[in-house]
Amino acid sequence: MCSIILQMTGCMFVLFVMNYFEGASATYTKEEVTEILNHFLIDYDPRLRPGFGGDPLQVNVTMHVDSIGPISEVDMSFRVDFAFRQYWKDERLSYGEEDDDTLTLSYEFLRKIWLPDTYFPESLAAQKHEVMTPNILLRLHPDGRILYSARVTVIGKCPMDLKYFPMDKQSCSLIIECYGYTAQDLMLVWEPGNEEPVVIASNLQLAQFSVEKPNLKNYTLSFSTGNFSDLEVQFVFQRSLVYFLLQSYMPATLIVMLSWVSFWVNRNSVPARASLSITTVLTMITLIGATNASLPKVSDVKAIDVYFGMCFIYVFGALIEFSAVCYFNKPRYEKQSPTESKKTADEYEFQELKPSLPGVYTSHAEDQENLVEVNNHRACQNAIMHEQARQRELKLEHKLDTERKEKASQHIVSKMDRYSRIGFPISYMILNAVYWVTYYKLTRATELP
């Protein structure tokens, strides 16, 4: 008798719900709608999964990615904000035919029904949004199908290979797994249909990356506690090179070109060339340090390290070239001969001699002696004047010759400078071409895991 009454009550409830969702909502009060929801929970055990003891329950998953970032090379992590949607069927919550309207429920109803225990195993942090109320959508279909959507933010691990930085392409994976239910009880599957299971917002823009189409995987992992069903979405990020061209590559190139200016500066202008060469070396070191400050301390040689190393070799080579020019082209002064630099004692002695003719002659013999002395003195004086004139001519000739050599040396460029003016730019352009072509081919040939 009791079973007949329960069957009649169930039939009356089904008819009641069907009439309610056929547009007769104005006929029923909110108390009657509450009674419908309460009837779902009669003999409902949220501790047991739907179809307990039978085939594994299939939970379909979709995602709508709203934002991505920041992507940190230092922490090897990325942040993604998305709507996480799960679909499954619980026949215990069916209330009508498939053509009937669906029922959108409050998040509080989640506490009264069974939910899959999905989580993100390789996440560093995860949270559900609750401003102003929990961002949760719960929709119930007449045949018992449930849509459970929640807005989630996950900070996940993102191991990066930076040897091609900044021309690299990184892959960051987000894994979804059941914590307690094994593959014998629950299977996670990407939602089949016309639309992509993972949709990225069309207006999504990243500062340094462009997002490519995500790769989806479905597999089973074995642990000591059993086999678990896993889903994986692989986000592929192609780094934008424009920022690094403007902030790193172009400044490094201009610094190298600035170091070449010293090849056109006169080699005798030592302070100018020295300050220019040392300044370019120090500026290059500062640029390298500023760029690497925002990157992790990895042992791999990055592509930008190769370029900076090449630029540093060129600016340091310009400094070495200047040092070599100063050493091999230092001015040589001709030594003066002893006859040009030394004045004999006789010269000074004769210069001090002055004719002193006696005013009174006491005798003829004395007059003869004085006359001989005067004649000798005049002969010596004439010889000294002739020698002084010749020395002046030699000095003037030497001075004019030195001035001609110095004037000519100002217009003579050393062979080192001439070769450097051509060799440095040409070799730098060749190495640049080799650098860009090589890394272009390497990045295109590299396959992501």
C-alpha positions as CSV (number, residue, x, y, z in Angstrom):
1,M,0.0,0.0,0.0
2,C,2.9,2.4,0.9
3,S,4.7,1.7,-2.4
4,I,1.5,2.5,-4.4
5,I,1.2,5.8,-2.5
6,L,4.9,6.7,-3.2
7,Q,4.5,5.9,-6.9
8,M,1.4,8.1,-7.1
9,T,3.2,10.8,-5.3
10,G,6.1,10.6,-7.8
11,C,3.8,10.8,-10.8
12,M,2.0,13.8,-9.4
13,F,5.4,15.5,-8.8
14,V,6.6,14.9,-12.3
15,L,3.3,16.2,-13.8
16,F,3.6,19.2,-11.4
17,V,7.1,20.1,-12.6
18,M,6.3,19.6,-16.3
19,N,3.4,22.0,-16.0
20,Y,5.6,24.4,-14.1
21,F,8.2,24.6,-16.9
22,E,5.7,24.8,-19.7
23,G,5.1,28.4,-18.9
24,A,2.7,28.2,-16.0
25,S,5.2,29.9,-13.6
26,A,2.6,32.6,-12.8
27,T,0.3,29.8,-11.5
28,Y,2.6,28.7,-8.8
29,T,3.8,30.5,-5.8
30,K,7.4,30.6,-4.5
31,E,6.4,28.1,-1.8
32,E,5.5,25.6,-4.5
33,V,8.8,26.1,-6.3
34,T,10.6,25.6,-3.1
35,E,8.7,22.3,-2.7
36,I,10.0,21.2,-6.1
37,L,13.6,21.9,-5.1
38,N,13.1,20.2,-1.8
39,H,11.7,17.1,-3.5
40,F,15.0,16.6,-5.3
41,L,16.7,16.0,-2.0
42,I,14.3,13.2,-0.9
43,D,16.4,10.0,-0.7
44,Y,19.3,11.9,-2.3
45,D,22.7,11.0,-0.9
46,P,25.4,13.6,-2.0
47,R,28.1,11.2,-0.7
48,L,27.6,8.8,-3.6
49,R,28.5,9.7,-7.2
50,P,25.8,9.3,-9.9
51,G,25.6,5.8,-11.2
52,F,27.5,4.4,-8.1
53,G,28.6,0.8,-8.7
54,G,28.2,1.0,-12.5
55,D,30.2,2.4,-15.3
56,P,32.5,5.4,-14.7
57,L,30.8,8.7,-14.7
58,Q,31.8,10.9,-17.6
59,V,32.5,14.6,-16.7
60,N,32.9,16.9,-19.7
61,V,35.0,20.0,-19.3
62,T,35.2,23.3,-21.1
63,M,37.1,26.5,-20.4
64,H,36.7,30.1,-21.4
65,V,39.9,32.0,-20.8
66,D,39.3,35.6,-19.8
67,S,42.9,36.8,-19.1
68,I,46.4,35.5,-19.0
69,G,49.4,37.0,-17.2
70,P,51.7,38.0,-15.9
71,I,54.1,35.4,-17.2
72,S,57.2,35.4,-15.1
73,E,60.5,34.1,-16.3
74,V,62.1,34.6,-12.8
75,D,59.4,32.5,-11.0
76,M,58.8,30.2,-14.0
77,S,55.1,30.7,-13.6
78,F,52.0,32.1,-15.3
79,R,48.6,33.3,-14.2
80,V,45.4,32.5,-16.0
81,D,41.8,33.6,-15.2
82,F,39.1,31.5,-16.7
83,A,35.5,30.1,-16.4
84,F,35.8,26.4,-15.5
85,R,32.8,24.5,-16.7
86,Q,31.9,20.9,-15.9
87,Y,29.1,18.9,-17.3
88,W,27.7,15.6,-16.0
89,K,24.5,13.7,-15.7
90,D,22.8,12.9,-12.4
91,E,19.6,11.0,-13.1
92,R,18.5,11.5,-9.5
93,L,17.9,15.1,-10.3
94,S,15.8,14.6,-13.4
95,Y,12.4,16.2,-13.3
96,G,10.9,16.2,-16.8
97,E,11.4,15.8,-20.5
98,E,14.3,17.1,-22.6
99,D,12.1,19.8,-24.2
100,D,11.3,21.4,-20.8
101,D,13.1,24.5,-19.7
102,T,16.3,24.3,-17.7
103,L,16.5,25.5,-14.1
104,T,19.2,27.9,-13.0
105,L,20.0,27.5,-9.3
106,S,21.8,29.4,-6.6
107,Y,25.3,28.5,-5.5
108,E,23.9,27.4,-2.2
109,F,22.3,24.4,-3.8
110,L,25.8,23.0,-4.4
111,R,26.1,22.0,-0.8
112,K,23.3,19.6,-1.2
113,I,24.3,17.7,-4.3
114,W,27.3,15.6,-5.4
115,L,30.2,17.5,-7.1
116,P,33.3,16.1,-8.9
117,D,36.5,16.6,-6.9
118,T,38.5,18.2,-9.7
119,Y,41.7,20.2,-8.9
120,F,44.8,21.5,-10.6
121,P,47.7,19.3,-9.5
122,E,50.7,21.5,-10.7
123,S,49.3,24.8,-9.6
124,L,51.2,27.1,-7.2
125,A,48.0,28.8,-6.1
126,A,44.3,28.7,-7.1
127,Q,41.2,30.5,-5.9
128,K,37.5,30.9,-6.8
129,H,36.2,34.5,-7.1
130,E,33.6,35.5,-4.5
131,V,33.1,39.3,-5.2
132,M,30.4,40.3,-4.6
133,T,28.9,36.8,-4.3
134,P,30.6,33.5,-5.4
135,N,31.0,33.6,-9.2
136,I,29.2,30.3,-9.7
137,L,26.7,29.2,-12.3
138,L,24.6,26.0,-11.6
139,R,22.2,25.0,-14.3
140,L,20.0,21.9,-14.1
141,H,18.4,20.3,-17.2
142,P,15.2,18.2,-17.1
143,D,17.0,15.0,-17.8
144,G,19.4,15.4,-14.9
145,R,22.3,17.0,-16.8
146,I,24.1,19.5,-14.7
147,L,26.3,22.5,-15.8
148,Y,28.6,23.7,-13.0
149,S,30.6,26.8,-14.0
150,A,32.9,28.7,-11.7
151,R,35.3,31.6,-12.2
152,V,38.8,30.5,-11.2
153,T,42.2,32.0,-11.1
154,V,45.2,29.7,-11.2
155,I,48.9,30.4,-10.9
156,G,50.6,27.5,-12.6
157,K,54.1,26.2,-13.1
158,C,55.7,27.0,-16.4
159,P,59.2,25.6,-16.9
160,M,60.9,27.6,-19.6
161,D,63.7,26.9,-21.9
162,L,65.4,30.3,-22.3
163,K,68.3,29.4,-24.6
164,Y,66.5,31.1,-27.6
165,F,65.4,34.2,-25.5
166,P,64.0,36.6,-26.7
167,M,63.1,34.7,-29.9
168,D,61.7,31.8,-27.9
169,K,58.3,30.1,-27.8
170,Q,57.1,28.9,-24.4
171,S,54.6,26.3,-23.5
172,C,52.7,26.5,-20.2
173,S,50.4,23.6,-19.3
174,L,47.4,23.5,-17.0
175,I,46.5,20.1,-15.8
176,I,43.0,19.0,-14.5
177,E,42.7,15.9,-12.4
178,C,40.4,14.2,-9.9
179,Y,41.8,14.0,-6.5
180,G,39.9,11.1,-5.0
181,Y,38.0,9.3,-7.8
182,T,40.0,6.9,-9.9
183,A,39.4,6.2,-13.6
184,Q,37.1,3.4,-12.6
185,D,34.7,5.8,-11.0
186,L,35.1,9.1,-13.0
187,M,36.5,10.0,-16.4
188,L,37.4,13.5,-17.4
189,V,36.7,14.3,-21.1
190,W,36.9,17.5,-23.1
191,E,33.4,18.5,-24.1
192,P,32.7,17.2,-27.6
193,G,30.8,19.5,-29.9
194,N,31.1,22.1,-32.7
195,E,32.9,24.6,-30.5
196,E,36.4,24.3,-29.1
197,P,36.6,23.0,-25.6
198,V,39.0,25.8,-24.7
199,V,38.1,29.3,-25.9
200,I,40.4,32.3,-25.5
201,A,38.8,35.7,-25.3
202,S,39.2,37.5,-28.6
203,N,40.3,40.7,-26.9
204,L,43.0,39.1,-24.9
205,Q,46.4,40.9,-25.4
206,L,49.7,40.3,-23.6
207,A,52.5,42.7,-23.3
208,Q,55.4,40.5,-24.5
209,F,53.6,37.5,-26.0
210,S,51.1,36.5,-28.6
211,V,48.9,33.5,-27.7
212,E,48.6,30.7,-30.2
213,K,45.8,28.0,-30.4
214,P,46.0,25.8,-27.3
215,N,46.8,22.1,-27.5
216,L,44.5,19.7,-25.7
217,K,45.4,16.3,-24.2
218,N,43.5,13.6,-22.5
219,Y,45.3,10.7,-20.7
220,T,45.4,8.6,-17.6
221,L,48.2,8.7,-15.0
222,S,49.1,5.8,-12.7
223,F,49.9,6.3,-9.1
224,S,50.3,4.1,-6.1
225,T,46.7,4.9,-5.2
226,G,45.3,4.0,-8.6
227,N,44.8,5.3,-12.1
228,F,43.5,8.8,-12.5
229,S,42.0,10.6,-15.5
230,D,43.7,13.8,-16.5
231,L,43.1,16.7,-18.9
232,E,45.8,19.0,-20.0
233,V,45.5,22.3,-21.9
234,Q,48.8,23.6,-23.3
235,F,49.0,27.3,-23.8
236,V,51.6,28.3,-26.4
237,F,53.2,31.8,-26.1
238,Q,55.3,33.3,-28.9
239,R,57.4,36.1,-27.5
240,S,57.2,39.4,-29.3
241,L,60.6,40.6,-30.4
242,V,59.7,44.3,-30.9
243,Y,60.3,45.3,-27.3
244,F,63.7,43.7,-27.1
245,L,64.7,45.2,-30.5
246,L,64.0,48.7,-29.2
247,Q,65.3,48.2,-25.6
248,S,68.2,45.9,-26.1
249,Y,69.4,45.1,-29.6
250,M,69.3,48.7,-31.0
251,P,71.1,50.3,-28.0
252,A,73.8,47.6,-28.1
253,T,74.2,48.2,-31.9
254,L,74.4,52.0,-31.4
255,I,77.0,51.6,-28.6
256,V,79.1,49.5,-31.0
257,M,78.8,52.0,-33.7
258,L,79.7,54.8,-31.3
259,S,83.0,53.0,-30.5
260,W,83.9,53.2,-34.1
261,V,84.0,57.0,-33.9
262,S,87.4,56.7,-32.2
263,F,88.9,55.5,-35.5
264,W,88.3,58.9,-37.0
265,V,89.7,60.9,-34.1
266,N,93.3,62.0,-34.3
267,R,95.6,59.4,-32.7
268,N,97.4,62.2,-30.8
269,S,94.1,63.2,-29.1
270,V,94.6,60.6,-26.4
271,P,92.1,61.9,-23.8
272,A,89.3,62.1,-26.4
273,R,89.8,58.6,-27.7
274,A,90.4,57.0,-24.3
275,S,87.3,58.5,-22.8
276,L,85.2,57.5,-25.8
277,S,86.5,53.9,-25.7
278,I,86.1,53.4,-22.0
279,T,82.6,55.0,-21.9
280,T,81.3,52.5,-24.6
281,V,82.8,49.6,-22.7
282,L,81.1,50.7,-19.4
283,T,77.8,51.4,-21.1
284,M,77.8,48.0,-22.7
285,I,78.4,46.4,-19.3
286,T,75.5,48.4,-17.8
287,L,73.1,47.3,-20.6
288,I,74.0,43.7,-20.1
289,G,73.4,43.9,-16.4
290,A,70.1,45.7,-16.7
291,T,68.8,43.1,-19.2
292,N,69.8,40.1,-17.2
293,A,68.4,41.6,-14.0
294,S,64.9,40.6,-15.1
295,L,65.8,37.1,-16.0
296,P,66.5,34.0,-13.9
297,K,70.1,33.0,-13.2
298,V,70.2,30.0,-15.5
299,S,73.3,28.2,-16.8
300,D,72.0,28.2,-20.4
301,V,73.5,30.7,-22.8
302,K,70.6,32.8,-24.1
303,A,70.4,34.2,-27.6
304,I,70.6,37.7,-26.3
305,D,73.7,36.8,-24.3
306,V,75.4,35.7,-27.6
307,Y,74.5,39.1,-29.2
308,F,75.7,41.1,-26.1
309,G,78.9,39.1,-26.0
310,M,79.5,39.9,-29.7
311,C,78.9,43.6,-29.1
312,F,81.1,43.7,-26.0
313,I,84.0,42.1,-28.0
314,Y,83.7,44.8,-30.6
315,V,83.6,47.8,-28.1
316,F,86.5,46.2,-26.2
317,G,88.3,45.6,-29.5
318,A,88.0,49.3,-30.3
319,L,89.7,50.1,-27.0
320,I,92.5,47.6,-27.7
321,E,93.0,49.0,-31.2
322,F,93.4,52.5,-29.7
323,S,96.0,51.2,-27.2
324,A,97.9,49.5,-30.1
325,V,97.8,52.7,-32.1
326,C,99.2,54.7,-29.2
327,Y,102.0,52.2,-28.7
328,F,103.1,51.7,-32.3
329,N,102.6,55.3,-33.4
330,K,104.0,57.2,-30.5
331,P,106.0,60.3,-31.7
332,R,109.7,59.8,-32.3
333,Y,111.9,62.9,-31.7
334,E,115.3,63.1,-33.4
335,K,118.2,63.5,-31.0
336,Q,120.4,66.6,-31.5
337,S,124.0,66.0,-32.4
338,P,126.7,67.1,-29.9
339,T,127.8,69.9,-32.2
340,E,124.2,71.3,-32.3
341,S,123.5,71.1,-28.6
342,K,126.9,71.7,-27.0
343,K,128.7,75.0,-27.0
344,T,132.4,74.8,-26.6
345,A,134.2,76.6,-23.9
346,D,136.1,78.5,-26.5
347,E,132.8,80.0,-27.8
348,Y,131.9,81.3,-24.4
349,E,135.4,82.4,-23.8
350,F,135.6,84.3,-27.1
351,Q,132.2,85.9,-26.5
352,E,133.5,87.3,-23.3
353,L,136.6,88.7,-24.9
354,K,136.4,92.4,-25.8
355,P,138.9,94.4,-27.7
356,S,140.8,96.6,-25.3
357,L,143.3,98.7,-27.1
358,P,145.8,100.5,-24.9
359,G,145.5,104.2,-24.9
360,V,149.2,104.9,-24.3
361,Y,152.1,103.2,-25.9
362,T,155.2,103.3,-23.9
363,S,157.5,101.8,-26.5
364,H,157.7,100.5,-30.0
365,A,158.0,96.9,-28.9
366,E,155.0,97.2,-26.7
367,D,153.1,98.7,-29.6
368,Q,154.0,95.7,-31.8
369,E,152.8,93.3,-29.2
370,N,149.5,95.1,-28.7
371,L,148.9,95.2,-32.5
372,V,149.5,91.4,-32.8
373,E,147.1,90.8,-29.9
374,V,144.4,93.0,-31.4
375,N,144.7,91.2,-34.8
376,N,144.4,87.8,-33.1
377,H,141.5,88.9,-31.1
378,R,139.7,90.2,-34.3
379,A,140.4,87.0,-36.1
380,C,139.0,84.9,-33.3
381,Q,136.0,87.2,-33.0
382,N,135.3,86.8,-36.8
383,A,135.5,83.0,-36.5
384,I,133.1,83.0,-33.6
385,M,130.6,85.1,-35.4
386,H,130.9,82.9,-38.5
387,E,130.3,79.8,-36.4
388,Q,127.3,81.4,-34.6
389,A,125.8,82.3,-38.0
390,R,126.2,78.7,-39.2
391,Q,124.6,77.4,-36.0
392,R,121.7,79.7,-36.4
393,E,121.2,78.5,-40.0
394,L,121.3,74.8,-38.8
395,K,118.8,75.5,-36.1
396,L,116.5,77.3,-38.4
397,E,116.7,74.5,-41.0
398,H,116.1,71.9,-38.3
399,K,113.1,73.8,-37.0
400,L,111.6,74.2,-40.4
401,D,112.1,70.5,-41.1
402,T,110.5,69.5,-37.8
403,E,107.5,71.8,-38.5
404,R,107.1,70.3,-41.9
405,K,107.1,66.7,-40.4
406,E,104.6,67.6,-37.7
407,K,102.3,69.3,-40.2
408,A,102.5,66.3,-42.5
409,S,101.9,63.8,-39.6
410,Q,98.6,65.5,-38.8
411,H,97.2,64.4,-42.1
412,I,98.6,60.9,-42.0
413,V,96.2,58.2,-40.7
414,S,97.8,55.0,-39.3
415,K,97.2,51.8,-41.1
416,M,95.5,50.4,-38.0
417,D,92.9,53.1,-38.1
418,R,92.3,52.8,-41.8
419,Y,91.9,49.0,-41.6
420,S,89.6,49.3,-38.5
421,R,87.3,51.8,-40.3
422,I,86.5,49.2,-42.8
423,G,87.1,45.9,-41.0
424,F,85.0,46.5,-37.9
425,P,81.8,47.5,-39.7
426,I,82.0,44.9,-42.3
427,S,82.7,42.0,-39.9
428,Y,80.0,43.3,-37.6
429,M,77.4,43.2,-40.3
430,I,78.4,39.8,-41.4
431,L,78.2,38.4,-37.9
432,N,74.8,40.1,-37.5
433,A,73.5,38.4,-40.6
434,V,74.8,35.0,-39.4
435,Y,73.3,35.6,-35.9
436,W,69.8,36.4,-37.1
437,V,69.7,33.7,-39.8
438,T,71.0,31.0,-37.4
439,Y,68.6,31.7,-34.6
440,Y,65.7,32.1,-37.1
441,K,66.3,28.6,-38.3
442,L,66.8,27.2,-34.8
443,T,63.6,28.6,-33.4
444,R,61.6,27.4,-36.4
445,A,63.1,23.9,-36.1
446,T,62.5,23.6,-32.4
447,E,59.4,21.6,-31.4
448,L,57.6,22.2,-28.1
449,P,57.2,19.2,-25.7
